């Protein structure tokens, strides 16, 4: 575990993503090359900006980019959200009455579950934002 991995809970420069054991070898090879850390960092930043409303995986997918600068698929985004949930940084937003995850329309006839940062996720996302500002030389007070 590197220094950043300890600080953020994951390595923002980390590679490798989840893939099902029944997927073809090409999928397994591709998953090893995914820049999952940078995608997770982008998701945390986006969820921080939208807090407390949250986003669906589908909604986030157009805002999260791969190493080639292209938006990632909703399936990839949902995989990153699952990883962030497992790390305790993201949660599904529960309905205040039923406790079931809130959903939002995505494509005609479909919905997706809304996700938001946990308290731990907000701390990590805020620390990452401050680190980015520091690296770029911007005083914290200049930006929300």
C-alpha positions, 0 to 999 in steps of 0.5 A: 500500500503506497502513501496515497493509498493510505491517505485516500483509501485507494491509489488515485493512480491505480490500475486494474478493475473488477471483472467477472470470472466468466468473462472472456480473456479479452475482458480480463486483460482490459480490466487489468489496464483500466485506470480505476484510481483516476476514475474513482477520484473523478467520481468522488469529485463529482459526488462532492459537487452534487452533495447531498443530491447524488448521481446514478452510475448512468449520470456519472458516466458522461462526466468520468473519462478514461486515459484517452479522454473518452467518457467511460461506459455506465457499466464501468462507472457502476463498477467504480461505484461498487468499489467505492461502496466497498471502501466505505466512501460512497453509499446508495441514498435511502428513501427516508420512509422505506429505506430502499435506495432512491432511484432516478430516471436514466433512459426511457423506461429505466432508472438507476440508484442514486449514490452520494458520499459517506462522511468518510467519502466527503473527507477524502473528496475534500482532501483530494480537492485541497491537494489539487488546489495546493498542487496548482497553487490556488489558495483554498479560500478562492474556490468552494 
